[in-house]
Amino acid sequence: MNQPKTTQPMTKITHFAYGLILCAVGLMILNVFMSARVAQDGLEIDTLAKQESQLKTEITQLEQQLLNSTSLADLSMKADELGYQEPSDVITIAPAQSVAYLDTLAE
């Protein structure tokens, strides 16, 4: 009678080889996911760097606009456009002096 062939039990080396293959496949899959993540992060960094550059340019333009709008020459032009005129008489009101202060000046 023919007896069915029995399979040999797996040896320690065979277990080790399968373990190494499984580990290598896992590392390859992990490498693919990590590469995709690095590429996505690089794209996000590039987008943020461009946005930062645009915002710096906008800040510079706004600072220049602020400087121009507060210059004396520009304020004078705007005052003329709005119809403001130089006063003919200037009156200055000084704060009141105390009597005790005036007595110390006389001495």
Biopython code that builds the backbone (N, CA, C, O; Angstrom):
import numpy as np
from Bio.PDB.StructureBuilder import StructureBuilder

atoms = [
    (1, "MET", "N", (0.806, -1.170, 0.000)),
    (1, "MET", "CA", (0.000, 0.000, 0.000)),
    (1, "MET", "C", (0.857, 1.243, 0.000)),
    (1, "MET", "O", (1.953, 1.309, 0.556)),
    (2, "ASN", "N", (0.297, 2.184, -0.639)),
    (2, "ASN", "CA", (1.012, 3.454, -0.698)),
    (2, "ASN", "C", (0.634, 4.303, 0.512)),
    (2, "ASN", "O", (-0.533, 4.597, 0.768)),
    (3, "GLN", "N", (1.615, 4.657, 1.194)),
    (3, "GLN", "CA", (1.368, 5.535, 2.320)),
    (3, "GLN", "C", (1.544, 6.978, 1.855)),
    (3, "GLN", "O", (2.466, 7.286, 1.099)),
    (4, "PRO", "N", (0.657, 7.857, 2.309)),
    (4, "PRO", "CA", (0.823, 9.245, 1.887)),
    (4, "PRO", "C", (2.103, 9.817, 2.478)),
    (4, "PRO", "O", (2.523, 9.494, 3.589)),
    (5, "LYS", "N", (2.685, 10.669, 1.684)),
    (5, "LYS", "CA", (3.930, 11.297, 2.142)),
    (5, "LYS", "C", (3.609, 12.258, 3.275)),
    (5, "LYS", "O", (2.668, 13.047, 3.191)),
    (6, "THR", "N", (4.358, 12.185, 4.276)),
    (6, "THR", "CA", (4.190, 13.116, 5.377)),
    (6, "THR", "C", (5.108, 14.308, 5.133)),
    (6, "THR", "O", (6.240, 14.168, 4.671)),
    (7, "THR", "N", (4.594, 15.450, 5.449)),
    (7, "THR", "CA", (5.429, 16.643, 5.263)),
    (7, "THR", "C", (6.405, 16.732, 6.415)),
    (7, "THR", "O", (6.098, 16.398, 7.560)),
    (8, "GLN", "N", (7.557, 17.184, 6.078)),
    (8, "GLN", "CA", (8.565, 17.346, 7.108)),
    (8, "GLN", "C", (8.227, 18.578, 7.943)),
    (8, "GLN", "O", (7.758, 19.582, 7.407)),
    (9, "PRO", "N", (8.456, 18.511, 9.209)),
    (9, "PRO", "CA", (8.194, 19.693, 10.024)),
    (9, "PRO", "C", (9.151, 20.823, 9.631)),
    (9, "PRO", "O", (10.286, 20.586, 9.218)),
    (10, "MET", "N", (8.666, 22.038, 9.770)),
    (10, "MET", "CA", (9.486, 23.195, 9.416)),
    (10, "MET", "C", (10.650, 23.281, 10.382)),
    (10, "MET", "O", (10.505, 23.115, 11.593)),
    (11, "THR", "N", (11.765, 23.535, 9.826)),
    (11, "THR", "CA", (12.954, 23.665, 10.653)),
    (11, "THR", "C", (13.081, 25.090, 11.148)),
    (11, "THR", "O", (12.363, 25.975, 10.682)),
    (12, "LYS", "N", (13.963, 25.319, 12.063)),
    (12, "LYS", "CA", (14.182, 26.650, 12.603)),
    (12, "LYS", "C", (14.655, 27.606, 11.514)),
    (12, "LYS", "O", (14.294, 28.783, 11.509)),
    (13, "ILE", "N", (15.456, 27.095, 10.604)),
    (13, "ILE", "CA", (15.970, 27.948, 9.516)),
    (13, "ILE", "C", (14.823, 28.386, 8.619)),
    (13, "ILE", "O", (14.786, 29.539, 8.189)),
    (14, "THR", "N", (13.899, 27.502, 8.333)),
    (14, "THR", "CA", (12.758, 27.841, 7.484)),
    (14, "THR", "C", (11.894, 28.903, 8.171)),
    (14, "THR", "O", (11.445, 29.849, 7.524)),
    (15, "HIS", "N", (11.665, 28.751, 9.461)),
    (15, "HIS", "CA", (10.904, 29.771, 10.203)),
    (15, "HIS", "C", (11.618, 31.116, 10.136)),
    (15, "HIS", "O", (10.984, 32.152, 9.936)),
    (16, "PHE", "N", (12.910, 31.095, 10.302)),
    (16, "PHE", "CA", (13.702, 32.325, 10.258)),
    (16, "PHE", "C", (13.604, 32.977, 8.884)),
    (16, "PHE", "O", (13.453, 34.195, 8.783)),
    (17, "ALA", "N", (13.689, 32.168, 7.823)),
    (17, "ALA", "CA", (13.623, 32.692, 6.455)),
    (17, "ALA", "C", (12.255, 33.329, 6.205)),
    (17, "ALA", "O", (12.178, 34.425, 5.649)),
    (18, "TYR", "N", (11.170, 32.649, 6.614)),
    (18, "TYR", "CA", (9.844, 33.229, 6.440)),
    (18, "TYR", "C", (9.688, 34.515, 7.257)),
    (18, "TYR", "O", (9.057, 35.473, 6.810)),
    (19, "GLY", "N", (10.250, 34.523, 8.416)),
    (19, "GLY", "CA", (10.207, 35.724, 9.246)),
    (19, "GLY", "C", (10.924, 36.885, 8.585)),
    (19, "GLY", "O", (10.435, 38.014, 8.590)),
    (20, "LEU", "N", (12.101, 36.598, 8.010)),
    (20, "LEU", "CA", (12.854, 37.646, 7.310)),
    (20, "LEU", "C", (12.096, 38.170, 6.097)),
    (20, "LEU", "O", (12.076, 39.374, 5.842)),
    (21, "ILE", "N", (11.476, 37.267, 5.358)),
    (21, "ILE", "CA", (10.716, 37.669, 4.167)),
    (21, "ILE", "C", (9.523, 38.533, 4.582)),
    (21, "ILE", "O", (9.245, 39.564, 3.970)),
    (22, "LEU", "N", (8.832, 38.100, 5.620)),
    (22, "LEU", "CA", (7.688, 38.862, 6.116)),
    (22, "LEU", "C", (8.119, 40.242, 6.618)),
    (22, "LEU", "O", (7.441, 41.240, 6.374)),
    (23, "CYS", "N", (9.231, 40.285, 7.309)),
    (23, "CYS", "CA", (9.763, 41.555, 7.801)),
    (23, "CYS", "C", (10.166, 42.464, 6.637)),
    (23, "CYS", "O", (9.907, 43.667, 6.676)),
    (24, "ALA", "N", (10.795, 41.904, 5.607)),
    (24, "ALA", "CA", (11.218, 42.688, 4.441)),
    (24, "ALA", "C", (10.002, 43.253, 3.707)),
    (24, "ALA", "O", (10.022, 44.407, 3.279)),
    (25, "VAL", "N", (8.950, 42.455, 3.558)),
    (25, "VAL", "CA", (7.736, 42.923, 2.884)),
    (25, "VAL", "C", (7.093, 44.049, 3.709)),
    (25, "VAL", "O", (6.651, 45.057, 3.159)),
    (26, "GLY", "N", (7.049, 43.864, 5.018)),
    (26, "GLY", "CA", (6.498, 44.899, 5.886)),
    (26, "GLY", "C", (7.282, 46.195, 5.788)),
    (26, "GLY", "O", (6.695, 47.276, 5.751)),
    (27, "LEU", "N", (8.597, 46.096, 5.745)),
    (27, "LEU", "CA", (9.435, 47.291, 5.627)),
    (27, "LEU", "C", (9.249, 47.979, 4.275)),
    (27, "LEU", "O", (9.276, 49.207, 4.192)),
    (28, "MET", "N", (9.063, 47.194, 3.224)),
    (28, "MET", "CA", (8.822, 47.797, 1.906)),
    (28, "MET", "C", (7.502, 48.562, 1.892)),
    (28, "MET", "O", (7.424, 49.664, 1.348)),
    (29, "ILE", "N", (6.473, 47.980, 2.487)),
    (29, "ILE", "CA", (5.174, 48.661, 2.547)),
    (29, "ILE", "C", (5.290, 49.935, 3.377)),
    (29, "ILE", "O", (4.769, 50.985, 3.003)),
    (30, "LEU", "N", (5.978, 49.826, 4.502)),
    (30, "LEU", "CA", (6.197, 50.992, 5.348)),
    (30, "LEU", "C", (6.972, 52.078, 4.601)),
    (30, "LEU", "O", (6.679, 53.266, 4.742)),
    (31, "ASN", "N", (7.959, 51.666, 3.808)),
    (31, "ASN", "CA", (8.755, 52.615, 3.019)),
    (31, "ASN", "C", (7.877, 53.367, 2.024)),
    (31, "ASN", "O", (8.047, 54.572, 1.837)),
    (32, "VAL", "N", (6.949, 52.674, 1.389)),
    (32, "VAL", "CA", (6.056, 53.321, 0.422)),
    (32, "VAL", "C", (5.193, 54.370, 1.124)),
    (32, "VAL", "O", (5.057, 55.496, 0.644)),
    (33, "PHE", "N", (4.612, 53.991, 2.263)),
    (33, "PHE", "CA", (3.768, 54.942, 2.994)),
    (33, "PHE", "C", (4.569, 56.131, 3.513)),
    (33, "PHE", "O", (4.102, 57.268, 3.452)),
    (34, "MET", "N", (5.750, 55.881, 4.015)),
    (34, "MET", "CA", (6.580, 56.971, 4.530)),
    (34, "MET", "C", (7.034, 57.897, 3.399)),
    (34, "MET", "O", (7.094, 59.113, 3.582)),
    (35, "SER", "N", (7.352, 57.332, 2.242)),
    (35, "SER", "CA", (7.749, 58.164, 1.095)),
    (35, "SER", "C", (6.595, 59.052, 0.653)),
    (35, "SER", "O", (6.796, 60.222, 0.325)),
    (36, "ALA", "N", (5.399, 58.503, 0.645)),
    (36, "ALA", "CA", (4.230, 59.296, 0.272)),
    (36, "ALA", "C", (4.008, 60.414, 1.289)),
    (36, "ALA", "O", (3.669, 61.539, 0.921)),
    (37, "ARG", "N", (4.200, 60.101, 2.558)),
    (37, "ARG", "CA", (4.018, 61.106, 3.610)),
    (37, "ARG", "C", (5.072, 62.212, 3.489)),
    (37, "ARG", "O", (4.753, 63.390, 3.647)),
    (38, "VAL", "N", (6.313, 61.842, 3.212)),
    (38, "VAL", "CA", (7.382, 62.834, 3.056)),
    (38, "VAL", "C", (7.094, 63.731, 1.856)),
    (38, "VAL", "O", (7.306, 64.942, 1.924)),
    (39, "ALA", "N", (6.619, 63.154, 0.771)),
    (39, "ALA", "CA", (6.285, 63.950, -0.413)),
    (39, "ALA", "C", (5.144, 64.920, -0.100)),
    (39, "ALA", "O", (5.177, 66.080, -0.511)),
    (40, "GLN", "N", (4.144, 64.441, 0.624)),
    (40, "GLN", "CA", (3.014, 65.299, 0.992)),
    (40, "GLN", "C", (3.478, 66.425, 1.913)),
    (40, "GLN", "O", (3.059, 67.570, 1.743)),
    (41, "ASP", "N", (4.326, 66.121, 2.873)),
    (41, "ASP", "CA", (4.842, 67.150, 3.776)),
    (41, "ASP", "C", (5.699, 68.166, 3.021)),
    (41, "ASP", "O", (5.645, 69.361, 3.310)),
    (42, "GLY", "N", (6.488, 67.693, 2.056)),
    (42, "GLY", "CA", (7.296, 68.607, 1.250)),
    (42, "GLY", "C", (6.438, 69.570, 0.455)),
    (42, "GLY", "O", (6.763, 70.752, 0.336)),
    (43, "LEU", "N", (5.344, 69.067, -0.088)),
    (43, "LEU", "CA", (4.418, 69.924, -0.832)),
    (43, "LEU", "C", (3.781, 70.950, 0.099)),
    (43, "LEU", "O", (3.622, 72.114, -0.269)),
    (44, "GLU", "N", (3.423, 70.521, 1.290)),
    (44, "GLU", "CA", (2.821, 71.447, 2.253)),
    (44, "GLU", "C", (3.825, 72.519, 2.683)),
    (44, "GLU", "O", (3.458, 73.685, 2.829)),
    (45, "ILE", "N", (5.077, 72.136, 2.886)),
    (45, "ILE", "CA", (6.121, 73.097, 3.250)),
    (45, "ILE", "C", (6.314, 74.109, 2.131)),
    (45, "ILE", "O", (6.453, 75.305, 2.387)),
    (46, "ASP", "N", (6.324, 73.638, 0.903)),
    (46, "ASP", "CA", (6.490, 74.536, -0.241)),
    (46, "ASP", "C", (5.328, 75.526, -0.325)),
    (46, "ASP", "O", (5.534, 76.714, -0.575)),
    (47, "THR", "N", (4.108, 75.030, -0.116)),
    (47, "THR", "CA", (2.930, 75.904, -0.147)),
    (47, "THR", "C", (3.004, 76.954, 0.962)),
    (47, "THR", "O", (2.715, 78.129, 0.736)),
    (48, "LEU", "N", (3.392, 76.521, 2.155)),
    (48, "LEU", "CA", (3.504, 77.466, 3.279)),
    (48, "LEU", "C", (4.623, 78.484, 3.050)),
    (48, "LEU", "O", (4.490, 79.645, 3.436)),
    (49, "ALA", "N", (5.716, 78.059, 2.430)),
    (49, "ALA", "CA", (6.815, 78.995, 2.143)),
    (49, "ALA", "C", (6.363, 80.060, 1.138)),
    (49, "ALA", "O", (6.698, 81.236, 1.282)),
    (50, "LYS", "N", (5.606, 79.648, 0.128)),
    (50, "LYS", "CA", (5.082, 80.620, -0.838)),
    (50, "LYS", "C", (4.108, 81.580, -0.168)),
    (50, "LYS", "O", (4.122, 82.781, -0.438)),
    (51, "GLN", "N", (3.264, 81.044, 0.705)),
    (51, "GLN", "CA", (2.300, 81.882, 1.423)),
    (51, "GLN", "C", (3.026, 82.867, 2.332)),
    (51, "GLN", "O", (2.626, 84.026, 2.447)),
    (52, "GLU", "N", (4.099, 82.402, 2.981)),
    (52, "GLU", "CA", (4.884, 83.288, 3.843)),
    (52, "GLU", "C", (5.505, 84.423, 3.031)),
    (52, "GLU", "O", (5.510, 85.577, 3.461)),
    (53, "SER", "N", (6.022, 84.087, 1.863)),
    (53, "SER", "CA", (6.624, 85.100, 0.997)),
    (53, "SER", "C", (5.585, 86.137, 0.564)),
    (53, "SER", "O", (5.867, 87.335, 0.560)),
    (54, "GLN", "N", (4.392, 85.680, 0.201)),
    (54, "GLN", "CA", (3.329, 86.604, -0.200)),
    (54, "GLN", "C", (2.927, 87.517, 0.957)),
    (54, "GLN", "O", (2.704, 88.712, 0.770)),
    (55, "LEU", "N", (2.839, 86.936, 2.157)),
    (55, "LEU", "CA", (2.455, 87.741, 3.315)),
    (55, "LEU", "C", (3.532, 88.761, 3.668)),
    (55, "LEU", "O", (3.210, 89.883, 4.059)),
    (56, "LYS", "N", (4.804, 88.390, 3.537)),
    (56, "LYS", "CA", (5.886, 89.347, 3.787)),
    (56, "LYS", "C", (5.828, 90.496, 2.792)),
    (56, "LYS", "O", (6.036, 91.651, 3.161)),
    (57, "THR", "N", (5.547, 90.182, 1.532)),
    (57, "THR", "CA", (5.418, 91.218, 0.508)),
    (57, "THR", "C", (4.241, 92.142, 0.841)),
    (57, "THR", "O", (4.349, 93.363, 0.729)),
    (58, "GLU", "N", (3.135, 91.551, 1.244)),
    (58, "GLU", "CA", (1.960, 92.355, 1.589)),
    (58, "GLU", "C", (2.243, 93.244, 2.801)),
    (58, "GLU", "O", (1.829, 94.403, 2.828)),
    (59, "ILE", "N", (2.941, 92.712, 3.798)),
    (59, "ILE", "CA", (3.299, 93.503, 4.982)),
    (59, "ILE", "C", (4.178, 94.683, 4.586)),
    (59, "ILE", "O", (3.979, 95.800, 5.063)),
    (60, "THR", "N", (5.153, 94.432, 3.711)),
    (60, "THR", "CA", (6.039, 95.502, 3.256)),
    (60, "THR", "C", (5.239, 96.588, 2.538)),
    (60, "THR", "O", (5.463, 97.777, 2.761)),
    (61, "GLN", "N", (4.311, 96.179, 1.683)),
    (61, "GLN", "CA", (3.488, 97.151, 0.959)),
    (61, "GLN", "C", (2.613, 97.956, 1.916)),
    (61, "GLN", "O", (2.463, 99.166, 1.747)),
    (62, "LEU", "N", (2.034, 97.293, 2.920)),
    (62, "LEU", "CA", (1.185, 97.989, 3.880)),
    (62, "LEU", "C", (2.000, 98.952, 4.750)),
    (62, "LEU", "O", (1.539, 100.047, 5.071)),
    (63, "GLU", "N", (3.212, 98.537, 5.128)),
    (63, "GLU", "CA", (4.074, 99.442, 5.898)),
    (63, "GLU", "C", (4.433, 100.675, 5.082)),
    (63, "GLU", "O", (4.433, 101.791, 5.602)),
    (64, "GLN", "N", (4.737, 100.476, 3.812)),
    (64, "GLN", "CA", (5.064, 101.606, 2.938)),
    (64, "GLN", "C", (3.845, 102.517, 2.774)),
    (64, "GLN", "O", (3.976, 103.741, 2.777)),
    (65, "GLN", "N", (2.674, 101.923, 2.632)),
    (65, "GLN", "CA", (1.445, 102.715, 2.505)),
    (65, "GLN", "C", (1.193, 103.510, 3.784)),
    (65, "GLN", "O", (0.779, 104.667, 3.723)),
    (66, "LEU", "N", (1.440, 102.896, 4.938)),
    (66, "LEU", "CA", (1.269, 103.595, 6.211)),
    (66, "LEU", "C", (2.240, 104.757, 6.328)),
    (66, "LEU", "O", (1.858, 105.846, 6.757)),
    (67, "LEU", "N", (3.495, 104.534, 5.950)),
    (67, "LEU", "CA", (4.481, 105.616, 6.003)),
    (67, "LEU", "C", (4.092, 106.764, 5.084)),
    (67, "LEU", "O", (4.225, 107.932, 5.450)),
    (68, "ASN", "N", (3.617, 106.435, 3.907)),
    (68, "ASN", "CA", (3.219, 107.474, 2.953)),
    (68, "ASN", "C", (1.993, 108.241, 3.444)),
    (68, "ASN", "O", (1.897, 109.455, 3.261)),
    (69, "SER", "N", (1.064, 107.531, 4.064)),
    (69, "SER", "CA", (-0.178, 108.203, 4.475)),
    (69, "SER", "C", (0.021, 109.069, 5.709)),
    (69, "SER", "O", (-0.813, 109.931, 5.982)),
    (70, "THR", "N", (1.093, 108.870, 6.460)),
    (70, "THR", "CA", (1.318, 109.687, 7.659)),
    (70, "THR", "C", (2.431, 110.717, 7.461)),
    (70, "THR", "O", (2.831, 111.381, 8.417)),
    (71, "SER", "N", (2.928, 110.854, 6.251)),
    (71, "SER", "CA", (3.964, 111.863, 6.027)),
    (71, "SER", "C", (3.336, 113.254, 6.063)),
    (71, "SER", "O", (2.168, 113.425, 5.711)),
    (72, "LEU", "N", (4.108, 114.235, 6.486)),
    (72, "LEU", "CA", (3.583, 115.599, 6.601)),
    (72, "LEU", "C", (3.143, 116.161, 5.266)),
    (72, "LEU", "O", (2.133, 116.860, 5.185)),
    (73, "ALA", "N", (3.888, 115.864, 4.227)),
    (73, "ALA", "CA", (3.527, 116.383, 2.903)),
    (73, "ALA", "C", (2.189, 115.803, 2.452)),
    (73, "ALA", "O", (1.349, 116.514, 1.900)),
    (74, "ASP", "N", (1.999, 114.506, 2.693)),
    (74, "ASP", "CA", (0.751, 113.866, 2.286)),
    (74, "ASP", "C", (-0.423, 114.383, 3.119)),
    (74, "ASP", "O", (-1.509, 114.618, 2.588)),
    (75, "LEU", "N", (-0.202, 114.559, 4.416)),
    (75, "LEU", "CA", (-1.259, 115.092, 5.270)),
    (75, "LEU", "C", (-1.616, 116.525, 4.872)),
    (75, "LEU", "O", (-2.785, 116.909, 4.916)),
    (76, "SER", "N", (-0.628, 117.304, 4.489)),
    (76, "SER", "CA", (-0.872, 118.678, 4.054)),
    (76, "SER", "C", (-1.701, 118.696, 2.772)),
    (76, "SER", "O", (-2.618, 119.505, 2.633)),
    (77, "MET", "N", (-1.378, 117.805, 1.838)),
    (77, "MET", "CA", (-2.150, 117.723, 0.592)),
    (77, "MET", "C", (-3.594, 117.328, 0.876)),
    (77, "MET", "O", (-4.521, 117.900, 0.302)),
    (78, "LYS", "N", (-3.786, 116.357, 1.755)),
    (78, "LYS", "CA", (-5.149, 115.922, 2.088)),
    (78, "LYS", "C", (-5.921, 117.032, 2.779)),
    (78, "LYS", "O", (-7.113, 117.213, 2.531)),
    (79, "ALA", "N", (-5.247, 117.775, 3.642)),
    (79, "ALA", "CA", (-5.910, 118.900, 4.313)),
    (79, "ALA", "C", (-6.347, 119.947, 3.300)),
    (79, "ALA", "O", (-7.451, 120.482, 3.407)),
    (80, "ASP", "N", (-5.498, 120.253, 2.312)),
    (80, "ASP", "CA", (-5.859, 121.212, 1.269)),
    (80, "ASP", "C", (-7.053, 120.711, 0.459)),
    (80, "ASP", "O", (-7.950, 121.485, 0.127)),
    (81, "GLU", "N", (-7.063, 119.397, 0.139)),
    (81, "GLU", "CA", (-8.170, 118.826, -0.632)),
    (81, "GLU", "C", (-9.486, 118.918, 0.141)),
    (81, "GLU", "O", (-10.549, 119.113, -0.449)),
    (82, "LEU", "N", (-9.405, 118.776, 1.467)),
    (82, "LEU", "CA", (-10.611, 118.820, 2.295)),
    (82, "LEU", "C", (-11.022, 120.239, 2.661)),
    (82, "LEU", "O", (-12.067, 120.438, 3.280)),
    (83, "GLY", "N", (-10.219, 121.223, 2.288)),
    (83, "GLY", "CA", (-10.586, 122.615, 2.505)),
    (83, "GLY", "C", (-10.084, 123.207, 3.806)),
    (83, "GLY", "O", (-10.519, 124.290, 4.197)),
    (84, "TYR", "N", (-9.194, 122.534, 4.471)),
    (84, "TYR", "CA", (-8.629, 123.108, 5.701)),
    (84, "TYR", "C", (-7.690, 124.253, 5.336)),
    (84, "TYR", "O", (-7.028, 124.223, 4.298)),
    (85, "GLN", "N", (-7.643, 125.263, 6.202)),
    (85, "GLN", "CA", (-6.788, 126.415, 5.960)),
    (85, "GLN", "C", (-5.942, 126.678, 7.192)),
    (85, "GLN", "O", (-6.294, 126.283, 8.303)),
    (86, "GLU", "N", (-4.819, 127.352, 6.977)),
    (86, "GLU", "CA", (-3.958, 127.746, 8.088)),
    (86, "GLU", "C", (-4.693, 128.808, 8.896)),
    (86, "GLU", "O", (-5.254, 129.734, 8.312)),
    (87, "PRO", "N", (-4.706, 128.702, 10.216)),
    (87, "PRO", "CA", (-5.372, 129.742, 11.009)),
    (87, "PRO", "C", (-4.571, 131.042, 10.950)),
    (87, "PRO", "O", (-3.342, 131.036, 10.887)),
    (88, "SER", "N", (-5.309, 132.163, 10.974)),
    (88, "SER", "CA", (-4.619, 133.456, 10.914)),
    (88, "SER", "C", (-4.089, 133.847, 12.285)),
    (88, "SER", "O", (-3.003, 134.418, 12.381)),
    (89, "ASP", "N", (-4.825, 133.554, 13.340)),
    (89, "ASP", "CA", (-4.377, 133.865, 14.697)),
    (89, "ASP", "C", (-4.288, 132.571, 15.491)),
    (89, "ASP", "O", (-5.209, 131.753, 15.466)),
    (90, "VAL", "N", (-3.195, 132.391, 16.184)),
    (90, "VAL", "CA", (-3.013, 131.208, 17.009)),
    (90, "VAL", "C", (-3.094, 131.623, 18.466)),
    (90, "VAL", "O", (-2.353, 132.504, 18.902)),
    (91, "ILE", "N", (-3.963, 131.016, 19.204)),
    (91, "ILE", "CA", (-4.119, 131.309, 20.630)),
    (91, "ILE", "C", (-3.652, 130.088, 21.398)),
    (91, "ILE", "O", (-4.090, 128.971, 21.123)),
    (92, "THR", "N", (-2.763, 130.298, 22.362)),
    (92, "THR", "CA", (-2.265, 129.206, 23.186)),
    (92, "THR", "C", (-2.768, 129.397, 24.597)),
    (92, "THR", "O", (-2.639, 130.478, 25.172)),
    (93, "ILE", "N", (-3.342, 128.348, 25.154)),
    (93, "ILE", "CA", (-3.816, 128.393, 26.529)),
    (93, "ILE", "C", (-2.886, 127.528, 27.351)),
    (93, "ILE", "O", (-2.768, 126.325, 27.118)),
    (94, "ALA", "N", (-2.224, 128.152, 28.316)),
    (94, "ALA", "CA", (-1.278, 127.424, 29.162)),
    (94, "ALA", "C", (-1.998, 126.957, 30.416)),
    (94, "ALA", "O", (-2.991, 127.562, 30.819)),
    (95, "PRO", "N", (-1.516, 125.898, 31.034)),
    (95, "PRO", "CA", (-2.142, 125.450, 32.276)),
    (95, "PRO", "C", (-1.926, 126.490, 33.375)),
    (95, "PRO", "O", (-0.918, 127.197, 33.379)),
    (96, "ALA", "N", (-2.858, 126.577, 34.287)),
    (96, "ALA", "CA", (-2.789, 127.560, 35.373)),
    (96, "ALA", "C", (-1.635, 127.208, 36.301)),
    (96, "ALA", "O", (-1.367, 126.036, 36.570)),
    (97, "GLN", "N", (-0.958, 128.243, 36.785)),
    (97, "GLN", "CA", (0.134, 128.064, 37.749)),
    (97, "GLN", "C", (-0.437, 128.218, 39.157)),
    (97, "GLN", "O", (-1.337, 129.028, 39.381)),
    (98, "SER", "N", (0.075, 127.458, 40.082)),
    (98, "SER", "CA", (-0.395, 127.591, 41.461)),
    (98, "SER", "C", (0.236, 128.817, 42.095)),
    (98, "SER", "O", (1.308, 129.261, 41.686)),
    (99, "VAL", "N", (-0.442, 129.358, 43.100)),
    (99, "VAL", "CA", (0.043, 130.560, 43.781)),
    (99, "VAL", "C", (1.363, 130.269, 44.482)),
    (99, "VAL", "O", (2.258, 131.114, 44.493)),
    (100, "ALA", "N", (1.490, 129.092, 45.061)),
    (100, "ALA", "CA", (2.717, 128.737, 45.768)),
    (100, "ALA", "C", (3.896, 128.716, 44.795)),
    (100, "ALA", "O", (5.005, 129.106, 45.160)),
    (101, "TYR", "N", (3.669, 128.276, 43.595)),
    (101, "TYR", "CA", (4.743, 128.233, 42.599)),
    (101, "TYR", "C", (5.153, 129.650, 42.213)),
    (101, "TYR", "O", (6.342, 129.933, 42.062)),
    (102, "LEU", "N", (4.187, 130.534, 42.053)),
    (102, "LEU", "CA", (4.496, 131.893, 41.678)),
    (102, "LEU", "C", (5.267, 132.604, 42.794)),
    (102, "LEU", "O", (6.126, 133.440, 42.512)),
    (103, "ASP", "N", (4.968, 132.279, 44.065)),
    (103, "ASP", "CA", (5.710, 132.884, 45.191)),
    (103, "ASP", "C", (7.167, 132.445, 45.191)),
    (103, "ASP", "O", (8.043, 133.231, 45.552)),
    (104, "THR", "N", (7.442, 131.223, 44.800)),
    (104, "THR", "CA", (8.835, 130.746, 44.803)),
    (104, "THR", "C", (9.629, 131.415, 43.683)),
    (104, "THR", "O", (10.843, 131.579, 43.800)),
    (105, "LEU", "N", (8.977, 131.790, 42.637)),
    (105, "LEU", "CA", (9.675, 132.476, 41.546)),
    (105, "LEU", "C", (10.063, 133.893, 41.938)),
    (105, "LEU", "O", (11.084, 134.405, 41.480)),
    (106, "ALA", "N", (9.256, 134.534, 42.785)),
    (106, "ALA", "CA", (9.515, 135.912, 43.196)),
    (106, "ALA", "C", (10.721, 135.987, 44.125)),
    (106, "ALA", "O", (11.373, 137.030, 44.188)),
    (107, "GLU", "N", (11.027, 134.948, 44.826)),
    (107, "GLU", "CA", (12.128, 134.994, 45.796)),
    (107, "GLU", "C", (13.456, 134.921, 45.164)),
    (107, "GLU", "O", (14.472, 134.949, 45.858)),
]
sb = StructureBuilder()
sb.init_structure("model")
sb.init_model(0)
sb.init_chain("A")
sb.init_seg("    ")
for serial, (resi, resn, name, xyz) in enumerate(atoms, 1):
    if name == "N":
        sb.init_residue(resn, " ", resi, " ")
    sb.init_atom(name, np.array(xyz, "f"), 0.0, 1.0, " ", f" {name:<3s}", serial, name[0])
structure = sb.get_structure()
